[in-house]
Amino acid sequence: MNSQRIRQFVSKFWKEWRLTVFLVVFVVLPVKSSLADFNWVPTGSMKPTILEGDFVFVNKAAYDLRIPLTRVRLARWADPKVGDIVICFSPDEGTRLIKRVVGLPGDVLEMRRNRLFINGQFAQQSEIDPEELEAFADAVEGERVFAMERLGATDHAIMGNPSVVALRNFGPITVPQGRYFMMGDNRDNSRDSRVFGFVDRSAIVGRAVGVAGSFKINDKYQPRIDRFFQGLH
């Protein structure tokens, strides 16, 4: 009797939900895997650009097209540029990360007192707009130093914390062919290529292009309405 009821339930479920199951398996999952995705950010390694609790939209077709649910590339039409915010996997633990590209294959990188040099040229820094500081003031605590940094054609905010022990000097080092050097915008609190080394091109799976939504993790997940649908740079 029980087995008959189970069969009836399964039959009814399949009749009512088979179209939904088909769409999820053959449409939603492939699109999510190969074309577009969302990335929940639980840490502050990319502050002040990306805050804890941001829900980031990822363009997985920004650089190439892959077989759904795999890293096998079917076509490639672009490569990451200096300044791009990308989703990648760390080479040591395979952890999914969101970081900024600061070094391309062949680039010579050096950092002196938290100032980045690319091929001998200082990545220019300037004062940050006070209005931008106010926009993320609720998510930044304690002593912090802010600046605007130019990487290629991208101007973006960076943050430092002089009171903590951090790796503020390295190099010069040359980025190998087929590899990339990643860093977080929160320069003194980011586990990035300074720790785990260069990231292989195949481990870069998409470009972060905007914040779909944002919620205060430490304040009952209250929404940051002003960050909804903001572009990233």
C-alpha positions in Angstrom: 0.0 0.0 0.0 2.8 2.4 0.9 4.7 1.6 -2.3 1.5 2.3 -4.3 1.1 5.7 -2.7 4.7 6.5 -3.4 4.3 5.6 -7.1 1.1 7.7 -7.2 2.9 10.7 -5.6 5.9 10.4 -8.0 3.6 10.1 -11.0 1.6 13.2 -9.9 4.7 15.1 -9.1 6.2 14.3 -12.5 3.1 15.3 -14.4 2.8 18.7 -12.6 6.5 19.6 -12.4 8.2 17.9 -15.4 8.3 21.2 -17.4 9.9 23.0 -14.4 12.4 20.2 -13.9 13.3 20.3 -17.6 13.8 24.1 -17.6 16.0 23.9 -14.5 18.2 21.0 -15.7 18.5 22.0 -19.4 18.1 25.8 -19.3 18.8 27.4 -15.9 21.8 25.3 -14.9 23.6 25.6 -18.2 23.0 29.3 -18.4 24.2 29.8 -14.8 27.2 27.7 -15.5 28.3 29.2 -18.8 26.8 32.6 -19.3 25.8 34.4 -16.1 25.9 33.9 -12.4 25.6 35.6 -9.1 28.4 35.6 -6.4 27.6 36.2 -2.7 30.5 38.0 -1.1 31.0 37.2 2.6 34.3 38.8 3.2 35.8 42.3 3.0 38.9 41.6 0.9 37.6 43.8 -1.9 36.5 46.7 0.3 35.8 49.5 -0.4 34.7 48.5 -3.9 32.8 45.4 -2.8 31.3 45.1 0.7 30.5 42.1 2.8 27.0 41.1 1.9 27.1 42.3 -1.7 25.4 40.1 -4.2 27.5 40.5 -7.4 26.4 39.8 -11.0 29.0 37.8 -12.9 29.3 37.8 -16.7 30.7 34.3 -17.4 30.9 34.9 -21.1 33.1 38.0 -20.8 36.2 36.1 -21.9 35.2 32.7 -23.3 32.4 30.1 -23.6 32.7 26.9 -21.6 30.8 23.6 -21.6 28.1 23.9 -18.9 29.2 22.6 -15.5 32.8 22.2 -16.6 35.9 24.4 -17.2 36.3 23.1 -20.7 36.6 26.0 -23.1 34.7 25.9 -26.4 35.6 29.4 -27.6 37.8 32.3 -26.4 37.3 35.8 -27.6 39.0 38.0 -24.9 41.4 37.9 -22.0 41.2 39.7 -18.7 42.7 43.2 -18.6 44.5 45.0 -15.8 41.8 46.5 -13.6 39.2 43.9 -14.3 37.4 42.4 -11.3 37.2 38.6 -11.9 35.9 35.4 -10.4 38.7 32.9 -10.1 39.8 29.8 -8.2 42.9 30.0 -6.0 45.7 27.7 -7.1 46.4 26.3 -3.7 43.0 25.5 -2.3 40.7 25.8 -5.3 38.6 28.3 -3.4 36.3 30.5 -5.5 37.4 34.1 -5.1 36.6 37.6 -6.3 39.8 39.7 -7.0 41.1 42.4 -9.2 43.6 41.7 -12.0 46.8 43.8 -11.4 49.3 41.9 -13.5 49.1 40.3 -17.0 51.4 37.6 -18.5 54.8 39.2 -19.0 54.3 42.1 -16.6 56.9 43.0 -14.0 55.3 43.9 -10.7 56.7 45.5 -7.6 55.1 46.9 -4.4 56.9 49.5 -2.3 55.2 50.6 0.9 51.8 49.6 -0.5 52.4 51.4 -3.7 52.1 49.2 -6.8 54.5 49.5 -9.8 53.7 47.8 -13.1 56.6 47.5 -15.6 58.5 50.2 -13.7 55.5 52.6 -13.8 53.8 53.7 -10.6 50.0 53.0 -10.6 49.0 56.5 -9.9 47.0 57.3 -6.8 44.9 60.3 -5.9 42.6 61.5 -3.2 39.2 59.8 -3.0 36.0 61.8 -3.5 34.4 62.5 0.0 31.0 61.5 -1.3 32.3 58.0 -2.2 33.7 57.7 1.4 30.2 58.4 2.7 28.7 55.8 0.5 30.5 52.9 2.3 31.2 54.5 5.7 28.7 52.2 7.4 30.8 49.1 6.3 34.2 50.5 7.2 35.4 50.7 10.8 38.6 51.8 12.6 41.6 53.5 11.2 41.7 53.4 7.4 43.6 55.1 4.6 41.8 55.5 1.2 42.9 56.4 -2.3 41.9 56.2 -5.9 44.2 54.0 -8.0 44.5 53.9 -11.7 45.1 50.5 -13.3 45.1 50.7 -17.1 41.9 52.6 -17.9 40.3 51.8 -14.6 40.1 54.2 -11.7 39.0 52.4 -8.5 39.1 52.9 -4.7 41.6 51.1 -2.5 41.9 50.9 1.2 44.7 50.3 3.7 45.0 49.8 7.5 48.3 51.1 8.8 47.7 49.5 12.2 47.9 45.9 11.1 50.8 43.7 10.0 50.5 43.2 6.2 52.6 42.4 3.1 53.3 45.9 1.7 56.5 45.2 -0.2 57.4 42.6 -2.8 59.2 42.0 -6.0 60.1 42.8 -8.6 58.5 39.7 -10.0 57.6 38.7 -13.6 54.1 37.2 -14.3 54.6 34.0 -16.3 52.9 33.4 -19.6 49.3 32.1 -19.2 49.2 33.4 -15.6 47.7 36.5 -13.8 48.4 38.3 -10.6 45.4 39.1 -8.4 45.0 41.5 -5.5 42.1 42.7 -3.3 41.3 46.4 -3.1 41.5 46.0 0.7 45.3 45.9 0.4 46.1 45.1 4.0 43.4 42.4 4.5 43.3 40.3 1.4 44.5 36.8 0.7 45.5 37.0 -2.9 48.5 36.4 -5.3 50.8 37.8 -2.6 50.0 34.6 -0.7 49.0 31.9 -3.2 50.9 33.0 -6.2 49.8 33.4 -9.9 46.4 32.4 -11.2 46.2 30.3 -14.3 44.1 31.7 -17.2 41.9 28.6 -17.1 41.0 29.3 -13.4 39.4 32.7 -14.3 35.7 32.0 -15.0 34.1 35.4 -15.4 34.0 39.1 -14.8 32.1 40.8 -12.0 30.2 43.7 -13.6 27.7 45.0 -11.0 26.1 44.7 -7.6 22.6 43.2 -7.9 21.8 43.7 -4.2 23.6 44.3 -0.9 22.7 43.4 2.7 24.3 44.3 6.1 25.6 41.0 7.4 26.1 42.3 10.9 22.8 44.2 11.1 20.1 41.6 10.6 20.7 41.7 6.8 19.2 45.1 6.4 19.4 46.1 2.7 21.8 48.8 1.5 19.3 50.2 -1.0 21.8 52.6 -2.5 24.0 49.8 -3.6 21.4 47.9 -5.6 22.0 47.7 -9.3 25.3 49.6 -9.1 28.1 48.9 -11.7 31.6 47.9 -10.6 34.8 49.4 -11.8 
